[in-house]
Amino acid sequence: MSDKHGNHAAFFVRQGMNGFYVMDQWKGANKLHISERFLASRGKSKDGTFKNPSNNADAFFVIEH
C-alpha cells in the first residue's frame, strides 16, 4: 500500500524468545539501509486491539506453503 507516510517492507528472519526477527527496508531519505530488528510480543489492549500492531509480534501471522 502506498500512502503519504512512505512505504515499508519486512521479511521474516527467525523466531526469537517472545517474538521474532525481521529484515526491514523503508522508502525514505533517513532510512537508507536494510536492517534487522526484533519484534516483541506486546499483547492486546483492554478493548481487544493489538498494542502498537506494526511493531507487535502478536499482530502477525505465519503463512506456510
N, CA, C and O atoms as a Tripos MOL2 file, in Angstrom:
@<TRIPOS>MOLECULE
protein
  260   259    65     0     0
PROTEIN
NO_CHARGES

@<TRIPOS>ATOM
      1 N           0.8440   -1.1670    0.0000 N.3       1 MET1
      2 CA          0.0000    0.0000    0.0000 C.3       1 MET1
      3 C           0.8940    1.2370    0.0000 C.2       1 MET1
      4 O           1.8930    1.2810    0.7180 O.2       1 MET1
      5 N           0.5510    2.2090   -0.7780 N.am      2 SER2
      6 CA          1.2740    3.4790   -0.7950 C.3       2 SER2
      7 C           0.4350    4.5380   -0.1090 C.2       2 SER2
      8 O          -0.7770    4.6230   -0.3090 O.2       2 SER2
      9 N           1.0940    5.3310    0.6900 N.am      3 ASP3
     10 CA          0.3890    6.4370    1.3330 C.3       3 ASP3
     11 C           1.3600    7.5680    1.6070 C.2       3 ASP3
     12 O           2.5360    7.4740    1.2580 O.2       3 ASP3
     13 N           0.8880    8.6210    2.2190 N.am      4 LYS4
     14 CA          1.7180    9.8030    2.4530 C.3       4 LYS4
     15 C           2.8500    9.5640    3.4370 C.2       4 LYS4
     16 O           3.7560   10.3900    3.5430 O.2       4 LYS4
     17 N           2.8160    8.4400    4.1670 N.am      5 HIS5
     18 CA          3.8390    8.1580    5.1730 C.3       5 HIS5
     19 C           5.0090    7.3570    4.6150 C.2       5 HIS5
     20 O           5.9740    7.1220    5.3420 O.2       5 HIS5
     21 N           4.9630    6.9310    3.3650 N.am      6 GLY6
     22 CA          6.0470    6.1660    2.7750 C.3       6 GLY6
     23 C           5.7420    4.6930    2.7190 C.2       6 GLY6
     24 O           4.6640    4.2530    3.1180 O.2       6 GLY6
     25 N           6.6890    3.9370    2.2240 N.am      7 ASN7
     26 CA          6.4990    2.5010    2.0380 C.3       7 ASN7
     27 C           7.5200    1.7230    2.8460 C.2       7 ASN7
     28 O           8.5930    2.2310    3.1710 O.2       7 ASN7
     29 N           7.1720    0.4870    3.1640 N.am      8 HIS8
     30 CA          7.9800   -0.3390    4.0510 C.3       8 HIS8
     31 C           7.8440   -1.7940    3.6310 C.2       8 HIS8
     32 O           6.7780   -2.2220    3.1880 O.2       8 HIS8
     33 N           8.9130   -2.5460    3.7700 N.am      9 ALA9
     34 CA          8.8730   -3.9890    3.5220 C.3       9 ALA9
     35 C           9.6610   -4.6880    4.6170 C.2       9 ALA9
     36 O          10.6590   -4.1600    5.1080 O.2       9 ALA9
     37 N           9.2080   -5.8820    4.9990 N.am     10 ALA10
     38 CA          9.9130   -6.6730    6.0090 C.3      10 ALA10
     39 C           9.8060   -8.1490    5.6550 C.2      10 ALA10
     40 O           8.7700   -8.6060    5.1730 O.2      10 ALA10
     41 N          10.8810   -8.8890    5.8980 N.am     11 PHE11
     42 CA         10.9170  -10.3280    5.6950 C.3      11 PHE11
     43 C          11.2380  -11.0140    7.0140 C.2      11 PHE11
     44 O          12.1080  -10.5670    7.7610 O.2      11 PHE11
     45 N          10.5370  -12.0900    7.2910 N.am     12 PHE12
     46 CA         10.7900  -12.8940    8.4880 C.3      12 PHE12
     47 C          12.1880  -13.4920    8.3960 C.2      12 PHE12
     48 O          12.5740  -14.0170    7.3520 O.2      12 PHE12
     49 N          12.9450  -13.4120    9.4850 N.am     13 VAL13
     50 CA         14.2980  -13.9790    9.5330 C.3      13 VAL13
     51 C          14.3210  -15.2180   10.4170 C.2      13 VAL13
     52 O          14.7150  -16.2980    9.9760 O.2      13 VAL13
     53 N          13.8940  -15.0550   11.6790 N.am     14 ARG14
     54 CA         13.9260  -16.1980   12.5970 C.3      14 ARG14
     55 C          13.0740  -15.9030   13.8280 C.2      14 ARG14
     56 O          12.7930  -14.7520   14.1610 O.2      14 ARG14
     57 N          12.6830  -16.9690   14.4750 N.am     15 GLN15
     58 CA         11.9380  -16.8860   15.7300 C.3      15 GLN15
     59 C          12.9020  -16.5410   16.8550 C.2      15 GLN15
     60 O          14.0470  -16.9930   16.8580 O.2      15 GLN15
     61 N          12.4430  -15.7480   17.8000 N.am     16 GLY16
     62 CA         13.2220  -15.4230   18.9810 C.3      16 GLY16
     63 C          12.3860  -15.6900   20.2190 C.2      16 GLY16
     64 O          11.2360  -16.1190   20.1180 O.2      16 GLY16
     65 N          12.9520  -15.4390   21.3730 N.am     17 MET17
     66 CA         12.2270  -15.6000   22.6210 C.3      17 MET17
     67 C          11.2150  -14.4630   22.7400 C.2      17 MET17
     68 O          11.6080  -13.2970   22.7720 O.2      17 MET17
     69 N           9.9370  -14.7730   22.8050 N.am     18 ASN18
     70 CA          8.8600  -13.7740   22.9330 C.3      18 ASN18
     71 C           8.7430  -12.8290   21.7390 C.2      18 ASN18
     72 O           8.4140  -11.6550   21.9050 O.2      18 ASN18
     73 N           9.0120  -13.3380   20.5370 N.am     19 GLY19
     74 CA          8.8660  -12.5250   19.3350 C.3      19 GLY19
     75 C           9.6410  -13.1150   18.1740 C.2      19 GLY19
     76 O           9.9530  -14.3050   18.1690 O.2      19 GLY19
     77 N           9.9530  -12.2850   17.1900 N.am     20 PHE20
     78 CA         10.7170  -12.7490   16.0350 C.3      20 PHE20
     79 C          11.5140  -11.6020   15.4220 C.2      20 PHE20
     80 O          11.2790  -10.4310   15.7210 O.2      20 PHE20
     81 N          12.4640  -11.9620   14.5550 N.am     21 TYR21
     82 CA         13.3350  -11.0050   13.8840 C.3      21 TYR21
     83 C          12.9000  -10.8410   12.4340 C.2      21 TYR21
     84 O          12.4910  -11.8030   11.7830 O.2      21 TYR21
     85 N          12.9940   -9.6070   11.9350 N.am     22 VAL22
     86 CA         12.7090   -9.3120   10.5410 C.3      22 VAL22
     87 C          13.8540   -8.4840    9.9630 C.2      22 VAL22
     88 O          14.5960   -7.8290   10.6950 O.2      22 VAL22
     89 N          13.9820   -8.5250    8.6370 N.am     23 MET23
     90 CA         14.8490   -7.6020    7.9110 C.3      23 MET23
     91 C          13.9180   -6.5400    7.3560 C.2      23 MET23
     92 O          12.9560   -6.8620    6.6590 O.2      23 MET23
     93 N          14.1890   -5.2860    7.6540 N.am     24 ASP24
     94 CA         13.3430   -4.1550    7.2730 C.3      24 ASP24
     95 C          14.0070   -3.2620    6.2410 C.2      24 ASP24
     96 O          15.2270   -3.1020    6.2190 O.2      24 ASP24
     97 N          13.1740   -2.6880    5.3880 N.am     25 GLN25
     98 CA         13.6320   -1.6360    4.4850 C.3      25 GLN25
     99 C          12.4980   -0.6300    4.3360 C.2      25 GLN25
    100 O          11.3460   -1.0090    4.1270 O.2      25 GLN25
    101 N          12.8260    0.6380    4.4430 N.am     26 TRP26
    102 CA         11.8470    1.7110    4.2790 C.3      26 TRP26
    103 C          12.2290    2.5620    3.0900 C.2      26 TRP26
    104 O          13.4030    2.6660    2.7350 O.2      26 TRP26
    105 N          11.2340    3.1660    2.4800 N.am     27 LYS27
    106 CA         11.4790    4.1540    1.4410 C.3      27 LYS27
    107 C          11.5280    5.5020    2.1420 C.2      27 LYS27
    108 O          10.5300    5.9560    2.7010 O.2      27 LYS27
    109 N          12.6750    6.1310    2.1120 N.am     28 GLY28
    110 CA         12.8080    7.4220    2.7730 C.3      28 GLY28
    111 C          14.2670    7.8030    2.9170 C.2      28 GLY28
    112 O          15.1270    6.9380    3.0740 O.2      28 GLY28
    113 N          14.5450    9.0800    2.8650 N.am     29 ALA29
    114 CA         15.9190    9.5760    2.9140 C.3      29 ALA29
    115 C          16.6180    9.2680    4.2290 C.2      29 ALA29
    116 O          17.8390    9.1120    4.2480 O.2      29 ALA29
    117 N          15.8750    9.1750    5.3310 N.am     30 ASN30
    118 CA         16.5170    8.9580    6.6320 C.3      30 ASN30
    119 C          16.6610    7.4790    6.9840 C.2      30 ASN30
    120 O          17.1890    7.1590    8.0490 O.2      30 ASN30
    121 N          16.2090    6.5720    6.1250 N.am     31 LYS31
    122 CA         16.3090    5.1350    6.3990 C.3      31 LYS31
    123 C          16.7930    4.4220    5.1410 C.2      31 LYS31
    124 O          16.0330    3.7020    4.4930 O.2      31 LYS31
    125 N          18.0400    4.6250    4.8090 N.am     32 LEU32
    126 CA         18.5860    4.1380    3.5490 C.3      32 LEU32
    127 C          19.0120    2.6790    3.5740 C.2      32 LEU32
    128 O          19.0940    2.0550    2.5160 O.2      32 LEU32
    129 N          19.2830    2.1170    4.7380 N.am     33 HIS33
    130 CA         19.8740    0.7900    4.8180 C.3      33 HIS33
    131 C          18.8720   -0.2600    5.2810 C.2      33 HIS33
    132 O          17.9880    0.0090    6.0940 O.2      33 HIS33
    133 N          19.0330   -1.4570    4.7430 N.am     34 ILE34
    134 CA         18.2570   -2.6010    5.2130 C.3      34 ILE34
    135 C          18.8420   -3.0020    6.5570 C.2      34 ILE34
    136 O          20.0620   -3.0590    6.7120 O.2      34 ILE34
    137 N          17.9840   -3.2780    7.5260 N.am     35 SER35
    138 CA         18.4730   -3.6340    8.8550 C.3      35 SER35
    139 C          17.5990   -4.7120    9.4800 C.2      35 SER35
    140 O          16.4460   -4.9060    9.0950 O.2      35 SER35
    141 N          18.1720   -5.4030   10.4460 N.am     36 GLU36
    142 CA         17.4330   -6.4330   11.1790 C.3      36 GLU36
    143 C          16.9330   -5.8380   12.4890 C.2      36 GLU36
    144 O          17.6310   -5.0580   13.1360 O.2      36 GLU36
    145 N          15.7090   -6.2190   12.8730 N.am     37 ARG37
    146 CA         15.1920   -5.7810   14.1740 C.3      37 ARG37
    147 C          14.2990   -6.8580   14.7610 C.2      37 ARG37
    148 O          13.7980   -7.7360   14.0580 O.2      37 ARG37
    149 N          14.1180   -6.7670   16.0590 N.am     38 PHE38
    150 CA         13.3070   -7.7210   16.8060 C.3      38 PHE38
    151 C          11.9270   -7.1320   17.0480 C.2      38 PHE38
    152 O          11.8050   -5.9900   17.4910 O.2      38 PHE38
    153 N          10.8890   -7.9040   16.7610 N.am     39 LEU39
    154 CA          9.5130   -7.5170   17.0710 C.3      39 LEU39
    155 C           9.0650   -8.3520   18.2590 C.2      39 LEU39
    156 O           8.9160   -9.5690   18.1480 O.2      39 LEU39
    157 N           8.8540   -7.7070   19.3790 N.am     40 ALA40
    158 CA          8.4610   -8.3980   20.6100 C.3      40 ALA40
    159 C           6.9520   -8.6030   20.6610 C.2      40 ALA40
    160 O           6.1920   -7.8570   20.0430 O.2      40 ALA40
    161 N           6.5300   -9.6180   21.4020 N.am     41 SER41
    162 CA          5.1090   -9.8250   21.6870 C.3      41 SER41
    163 C           4.6710   -8.7470   22.6690 C.2      41 SER41
    164 O           5.2630   -8.6040   23.7390 O.2      41 SER41
    165 N           3.6380   -7.9880   22.3120 N.am     42 ARG42
    166 CA          3.1770   -6.8790   23.1500 C.3      42 ARG42
    167 C           1.7370   -7.0500   23.6200 C.2      42 ARG42
    168 O           1.2340   -6.2290   24.3870 O.2      42 ARG42
    169 N           1.0740   -8.1080   23.1670 N.am     43 GLY43
    170 CA         -0.2820   -8.3850   23.6270 C.3      43 GLY43
    171 C          -1.3340   -7.4550   23.0550 C.2      43 GLY43
    172 O          -1.1220   -6.7760   22.0500 O.2      43 GLY43
    173 N          -2.4810   -7.4450   23.7310 N.am     44 LYS44
    174 CA         -3.6200   -6.6360   23.3010 C.3      44 LYS44
    175 C          -4.0340   -5.6600   24.3930 C.2      44 LYS44
    176 O          -3.7560   -5.8580   25.5750 O.2      44 LYS44
    177 N          -4.7060   -4.6030   23.9590 N.am     45 SER45
    178 CA         -5.2840   -3.6280   24.8850 C.3      45 SER45
    179 C          -6.5710   -4.1970   25.4670 C.2      45 SER45
    180 O          -7.0560   -5.2280   25.0020 O.2      45 SER45
    181 N          -7.1250   -3.5400   26.4730 N.am     46 LYS46
    182 CA         -8.3710   -3.9950   27.0950 C.3      46 LYS46
    183 C          -9.5180   -4.0770   26.1000 C.2      46 LYS46
    184 O         -10.4300   -4.8860   26.2750 O.2      46 LYS46
    185 N          -9.4860   -3.2460   25.0500 N.am     47 ASP47
    186 CA        -10.5640   -3.2680   24.0530 C.3      47 ASP47
    187 C         -10.3810   -4.3570   22.9970 C.2      47 ASP47
    188 O         -11.1990   -4.4750   22.0840 O.2      47 ASP47
    189 N          -9.3190   -5.1510   23.1110 N.am     48 GLY48
    190 CA         -9.0870   -6.2680   22.1990 C.3      48 GLY48
    191 C          -8.2330   -5.9540   20.9910 C.2      48 GLY48
    192 O          -7.9170   -6.8560   20.2160 O.2      48 GLY48
    193 N          -7.8460   -4.6930   20.8050 N.am     49 THR49
    194 CA         -6.9730   -4.3410   19.6900 C.3      49 THR49
    195 C          -5.5180   -4.5900   20.0820 C.2      49 THR49
    196 O          -5.1630   -4.5540   21.2600 O.2      49 THR49
    197 N          -4.6910   -4.8420   19.0790 N.am     50 PHE50
    198 CA         -3.2750   -5.0680   19.3390 C.3      50 PHE50
    199 C          -2.5950   -3.7640   19.7350 C.2      50 PHE50
    200 O          -2.8450   -2.7160   19.1400 O.2      50 PHE50
    201 N          -1.7360   -3.8380   20.7420 N.am     51 LYS51
    202 CA         -0.9180   -2.6910   21.1380 C.3      51 LYS51
    203 C           0.1480   -2.4860   20.0650 C.2      51 LYS51
    204 O           0.8730   -3.4220   19.7280 O.2      51 LYS51
    205 N           0.2490   -1.2820   19.5320 N.am     52 ASN52
    206 CA          1.2640   -0.9390   18.5300 C.3      52 ASN52
    207 C           1.4060   -2.0560   17.4880 C.2      52 ASN52
    208 O           2.4680   -2.6720   17.4020 O.2      52 ASN52
    209 N           0.3650   -2.3310   16.6970 N.am     53 PRO53
    210 CA          0.3330   -3.5020   15.8220 C.3      53 PRO53
    211 C           1.4610   -3.5980   14.7990 C.2      53 PRO53
    212 O           1.8470   -4.7100   14.4380 O.2      53 PRO53
    213 N           1.9930   -2.5060   14.3290 N.am     54 SER54
    214 CA          3.0860   -2.5640   13.3520 C.3      54 SER54
    215 C           4.3870   -3.0620   13.9620 C.2      54 SER54
    216 O           5.2890   -3.4860   13.2390 O.2      54 SER54
    217 N           4.4920   -3.0150   15.2810 N.am     55 ASN55
    218 CA          5.7040   -3.4380   15.9850 C.3      55 ASN55
    219 C           5.4060   -4.4960   17.0390 C.2      55 ASN55
    220 O           6.1490   -4.6320   18.0110 O.2      55 ASN55
    221 N           4.3340   -5.2390   16.8520 N.am     56 ASN56
    222 CA          3.8790   -6.2250   17.8350 C.3      56 ASN56
    223 C           3.8370   -7.6030   17.1860 C.2      56 ASN56
    224 O           3.0350   -7.8340   16.2800 O.2      56 ASN56
    225 N           4.6770   -8.5070   17.6310 N.am     57 ALA57
    226 CA          4.7260   -9.8540   17.0530 C.3      57 ALA57
    227 C           3.3790  -10.5630   17.1330 C.2      57 ALA57
    228 O           3.0740  -11.3960   16.2800 O.2      57 ALA57
    229 N           2.5810  -10.2530   18.1270 N.am     58 ASP58
    230 CA          1.2760  -10.8980   18.2820 C.3      58 ASP58
    231 C           0.3010  -10.5360   17.1630 C.2      58 ASP58
    232 O          -0.6750  -11.2540   16.9470 O.2      58 ASP58
    233 N           0.5440   -9.4440   16.4530 N.am     59 ALA59
    234 CA         -0.3600   -8.9840   15.3990 C.3      59 ALA59
    235 C          -0.0380   -9.5980   14.0360 C.2      59 ALA59
    236 O          -0.7050   -9.2870   13.0490 O.2      59 ALA59
    237 N           0.9730  -10.4620   13.9680 N.am     60 PHE60
    238 CA          1.3960  -11.0640   12.7030 C.3      60 PHE60
    239 C           0.9800  -12.5260   12.6350 C.2      60 PHE60
    240 O           0.7220  -13.1640   13.6550 O.2      60 PHE60
    241 N           0.9210  -13.0430   11.4120 N.am     61 PHE61
    242 CA          0.5750  -14.4380   11.1720 C.3      61 PHE61
    243 C           1.6200  -15.0610   10.2650 C.2      61 PHE61
    244 O           2.2340  -14.3680    9.4550 O.2      61 PHE61
    245 N           1.8240  -16.3610   10.3950 N.am     62 VAL62
    246 CA          2.7350  -17.1010    9.5310 C.3      62 VAL62
    247 C           1.9060  -17.7900    8.4590 C.2      62 VAL62
    248 O           0.9200  -18.4650    8.7580 O.2      62 VAL62
    249 N           2.3130  -17.6160    7.2140 N.am     63 ILE63
    250 CA          1.6660  -18.2960    6.0930 C.3      63 ILE63
    251 C           2.6200  -19.3880    5.6410 C.2      63 ILE63
    252 O           3.7460  -19.1080    5.2290 O.2      63 ILE63
    253 N           2.1700  -20.6250    5.7190 N.am     64 GLU64
    254 CA          3.0140  -21.7530    5.3230 C.3      64 GLU64
    255 C           2.5550  -22.2900    3.9850 C.2      64 GLU64
    256 O           1.3670  -22.2810    3.6650 O.2      64 GLU64
    257 N           3.5030  -22.7520    3.2220 N.am     65 HIS65
    258 CA          3.1860  -23.3430    1.9240 C.3      65 HIS65
    259 C           3.3660  -24.8300    2.0010 C.2      65 HIS65
    260 O           3.1510  -25.5300    1.0120 O.2      65 HIS65
@<TRIPOS>BOND
     1     1     2 1
     2     2     3 1
     3     3     4 2
     4     3     5 am
     5     5     6 1
     6     6     7 1
     7     7     8 2
     8     7     9 am
     9     9    10 1
    10    10    11 1
    11    11    12 2
    12    11    13 am
    13    13    14 1
    14    14    15 1
    15    15    16 2
    16    15    17 am
    17    17    18 1
    18    18    19 1
    19    19    20 2
    20    19    21 am
    21    21    22 1
    22    22    23 1
    23    23    24 2
    24    23    25 am
    25    25    26 1
    26    26    27 1
    27    27    28 2
    28    27    29 am
    29    29    30 1
    30    30    31 1
    31    31    32 2
    32    31    33 am
    33    33    34 1
    34    34    35 1
    35    35    36 2
    36    35    37 am
    37    37    38 1
    38    38    39 1
    39    39    40 2
    40    39    41 am
    41    41    42 1
    42    42    43 1
    43    43    44 2
    44    43    45 am
    45    45    46 1
    46    46    47 1
    47    47    48 2
    48    47    49 am
    49    49    50 1
    50    50    51 1
    51    51    52 2
    52    51    53 am
    53    53    54 1
    54    54    55 1
    55    55    56 2
    56    55    57 am
    57    57    58 1
    58    58    59 1
    59    59    60 2
    60    59    61 am
    61    61    62 1
    62    62    63 1
    63    63    64 2
    64    63    65 am
    65    65    66 1
    66    66    67 1
    67    67    68 2
    68    67    69 am
    69    69    70 1
    70    70    71 1
    71    71    72 2
    72    71    73 am
    73    73    74 1
    74    74    75 1
    75    75    76 2
    76    75    77 am
    77    77    78 1
    78    78    79 1
    79    79    80 2
    80    79    81 am
    81    81    82 1
    82    82    83 1
    83    83    84 2
    84    83    85 am
    85    85    86 1
    86    86    87 1
    87    87    88 2
    88    87    89 am
    89    89    90 1
    90    90    91 1
    91    91    92 2
    92    91    93 am
    93    93    94 1
    94    94    95 1
    95    95    96 2
    96    95    97 am
    97    97    98 1
    98    98    99 1
    99    99   100 2
   100    99   101 am
   101   101   102 1
   102   102   103 1
   103   103   104 2
   104   103   105 am
   105   105   106 1
   106   106   107 1
   107   107   108 2
   108   107   109 am
   109   109   110 1
   110   110   111 1
   111   111   112 2
   112   111   113 am
   113   113   114 1
   114   114   115 1
   115   115   116 2
   116   115   117 am
   117   117   118 1
   118   118   119 1
   119   119   120 2
   120   119   121 am
   121   121   122 1
   122   122   123 1
   123   123   124 2
   124   123   125 am
   125   125   126 1
   126   126   127 1
   127   127   128 2
   128   127   129 am
   129   129   130 1
   130   130   131 1
   131   131   132 2
   132   131   133 am
   133   133   134 1
   134   134   135 1
   135   135   136 2
   136   135   137 am
   137   137   138 1
   138   138   139 1
   139   139   140 2
   140   139   141 am
   141   141   142 1
   142   142   143 1
   143   143   144 2
   144   143   145 am
   145   145   146 1
   146   146   147 1
   147   147   148 2
   148   147   149 am
   149   149   150 1
   150   150   151 1
   151   151   152 2
   152   151   153 am
   153   153   154 1
   154   154   155 1
   155   155   156 2
   156   155   157 am
   157   157   158 1
   158   158   159 1
   159   159   160 2
   160   159   161 am
   161   161   162 1
   162   162   163 1
   163   163   164 2
   164   163   165 am
   165   165   166 1
   166   166   167 1
   167   167   168 2
   168   167   169 am
   169   169   170 1
   170   170   171 1
   171   171   172 2
   172   171   173 am
   173   173   174 1
   174   174   175 1
   175   175   176 2
   176   175   177 am
   177   177   178 1
   178   178   179 1
   179   179   180 2
   180   179   181 am
   181   181   182 1
   182   182   183 1
   183   183   184 2
   184   183   185 am
   185   185   186 1
   186   186   187 1
   187   187   188 2
   188   187   189 am
   189   189   190 1
   190   190   191 1
   191   191   192 2
   192   191   193 am
   193   193   194 1
   194   194   195 1
   195   195   196 2
   196   195   197 am
   197   197   198 1
   198   198   199 1
   199   199   200 2
   200   199   201 am
   201   201   202 1
   202   202   203 1
   203   203   204 2
   204   203   205 am
   205   205   206 1
   206   206   207 1
   207   207   208 2
   208   207   209 am
   209   209   210 1
   210   210   211 1
   211   211   212 2
   212   211   213 am
   213   213   214 1
   214   214   215 1
   215   215   216 2
   216   215   217 am
   217   217   218 1
   218   218   219 1
   219   219   220 2
   220   219   221 am
   221   221   222 1
   222   222   223 1
   223   223   224 2
   224   223   225 am
   225   225   226 1
   226   226   227 1
   227   227   228 2
   228   227   229 am
   229   229   230 1
   230   230   231 1
   231   231   232 2
   232   231   233 am
   233   233   234 1
   234   234   235 1
   235   235   236 2
   236   235   237 am
   237   237   238 1
   238   238   239 1
   239   239   240 2
   240   239   241 am
   241   241   242 1
   242   242   243 1
   243   243   244 2
   244   243   245 am
   245   245   246 1
   246   246   247 1
   247   247   248 2
   248   247   249 am
   249   249   250 1
   250   250   251 1
   251   251   252 2
   252   251   253 am
   253   253   254 1
   254   254   255 1
   255   255   256 2
   256   255   257 am
   257   257   258 1
   258   258   259 1
   259   259   260 2
@<TRIPOS>SUBSTRUCTURE
     1 MET1         2 RESIDUE 1 A MET
     2 SER2         6 RESIDUE 1 A SER
     3 ASP3        10 RESIDUE 1 A ASP
     4 LYS4        14 RESIDUE 1 A LYS
     5 HIS5        18 RESIDUE 1 A HIS
     6 GLY6        22 RESIDUE 1 A GLY
     7 ASN7        26 RESIDUE 1 A ASN
     8 HIS8        30 RESIDUE 1 A HIS
     9 ALA9        34 RESIDUE 1 A ALA
    10 ALA10       38 RESIDUE 1 A ALA
    11 PHE11       42 RESIDUE 1 A PHE
    12 PHE12       46 RESIDUE 1 A PHE
    13 VAL13       50 RESIDUE 1 A VAL
    14 ARG14       54 RESIDUE 1 A ARG
    15 GLN15       58 RESIDUE 1 A GLN
    16 GLY16       62 RESIDUE 1 A GLY
    17 MET17       66 RESIDUE 1 A MET
    18 ASN18       70 RESIDUE 1 A ASN
    19 GLY19       74 RESIDUE 1 A GLY
    20 PHE20       78 RESIDUE 1 A PHE
    21 TYR21       82 RESIDUE 1 A TYR
    22 VAL22       86 RESIDUE 1 A VAL
    23 MET23       90 RESIDUE 1 A MET
    24 ASP24       94 RESIDUE 1 A ASP
    25 GLN25       98 RESIDUE 1 A GLN
    26 TRP26      102 RESIDUE 1 A TRP
    27 LYS27      106 RESIDUE 1 A LYS
    28 GLY28      110 RESIDUE 1 A GLY
    29 ALA29      114 RESIDUE 1 A ALA
    30 ASN30      118 RESIDUE 1 A ASN
    31 LYS31      122 RESIDUE 1 A LYS
    32 LEU32      126 RESIDUE 1 A LEU
    33 HIS33      130 RESIDUE 1 A HIS
    34 ILE34      134 RESIDUE 1 A ILE
    35 SER35      138 RESIDUE 1 A SER
    36 GLU36      142 RESIDUE 1 A GLU
    37 ARG37      146 RESIDUE 1 A ARG
    38 PHE38      150 RESIDUE 1 A PHE
    39 LEU39      154 RESIDUE 1 A LEU
    40 ALA40      158 RESIDUE 1 A ALA
    41 SER41      162 RESIDUE 1 A SER
    42 ARG42      166 RESIDUE 1 A ARG
    43 GLY43      170 RESIDUE 1 A GLY
    44 LYS44      174 RESIDUE 1 A LYS
    45 SER45      178 RESIDUE 1 A SER
    46 LYS46      182 RESIDUE 1 A LYS
    47 ASP47      186 RESIDUE 1 A ASP
    48 GLY48      190 RESIDUE 1 A GLY
    49 THR49      194 RESIDUE 1 A THR
    50 PHE50      198 RESIDUE 1 A PHE
    51 LYS51      202 RESIDUE 1 A LYS
    52 ASN52      206 RESIDUE 1 A ASN
    53 PRO53      210 RESIDUE 1 A PRO
    54 SER54      214 RESIDUE 1 A SER
    55 ASN55      218 RESIDUE 1 A ASN
    56 ASN56      222 RESIDUE 1 A ASN
    57 ALA57      226 RESIDUE 1 A ALA
    58 ASP58      230 RESIDUE 1 A ASP
    59 ALA59      234 RESIDUE 1 A ALA
    60 PHE60      238 RESIDUE 1 A PHE
    61 PHE61      242 RESIDUE 1 A PHE
    62 VAL62      246 RESIDUE 1 A VAL
    63 ILE63      250 RESIDUE 1 A ILE
    64 GLU64      254 RESIDUE 1 A GLU
    65 HIS65      258 RESIDUE 1 A HIS
